[in-house]
Amino acid sequence: MVRIFNTYGTRMLENDGRVVSNFIVQALQGKPLTVYGDGSQTRSFCYVSDLVEGFIRMMNNEEHIGPVNLGNPDEYTILQLAETVRSLTNSSLDINFKPLPQDDPRRRQPDITRAEKWLDWSPTIPLKDGLDKTISYFREHLSKKSA
């Protein structure tokens, strides 16, 4: 059994409601980025190819059945993510702060100790590199939709 944590990357849906795709689409469309609360809540973002590699290793592992957490243990605040997307899209858009939903967790960070030990797995794609790829994908995807 595998537990998936925040994953992002190419081929995401532009309206899937995930924070990475929301920020990128808003930035590329010239809209202010929407941050809920003060943006201090943290998330850990794992690029999709890293996640797939973890799944493959788990499927090929006959010793352990899980649970195994697959995700990136590097934590970023939502505000840091918004500022990074803004920088990578070369925009100076405003950040719109809205009330934080009551059920929004303050922190999400996977403990990947079992994945490292059992699968010799840990994520390899840094957030900036993964965001660059994801932004390029959305640029192309959104331009095709508007053509």
Buried (B, 14 or more C-beta within 10 A) or exposed (E): EBEEBBBBBBEBEBEEEBBBBBBBBBBBEEBBBBBBBEBEBBBBBBBBBBBEBBBEBBEEBEEEEEEBBBBBBBBBBBBBBBBBBBEBBEBEBEBEBEEBEEEEEEEBBBEBEBBEEBBEBBBEBEBEEBBEBBBEBBEEBBEEEEE
